[in-house]
Amino acid sequence: MSRSHHRANRRQRKKMHLGEFQELGFMVDAKLASGQDEAQRDSLLYRFLLEAVEANGLAFGGGMNSDFSGFVVSGKAYGKVEEQHRELVRAWLESQSALQQVQVGELRDAWYGWG
């Protein structure tokens, strides 16, 4: 954390998503197996959102076309995403025969982890 972060008060840290208000998330990517029609893709995405994301208190931004990708964060403001969440999501994705080459990224800062 830079020196400016140490001087920020609690309200500023919250507004800037720093310190105890840091939010983590992780990327997910997979290739869609061939032969999946639109209804099958929609069903897979719906089940992912219901069973892997919402069931674990998470939120997902992304989607599915010829592949599947997005970013997973906590479903609550300032909520915590931890290693166990990554493993739950990875296990769900890898259990789907319609998905291949599943990749789950490392935890990173959802606001500042892109540089």
Salt bridges, closest charged atoms under 4 A:
GLU20 OE2 - ARG13 NH2 2.90
GLU23 OE2 - HIS17 ND1 2.70
ASP67 OD2 - LYS31 NZ 3.95
GLU83 OE2 - ARG86 NH1 2.33
GLU87 OE2 - ARG86 NH1 3.84
GLU87 OE1 - ARG90 NE 3.51
GLU106 OE2 - ARG86 NH2 3.74
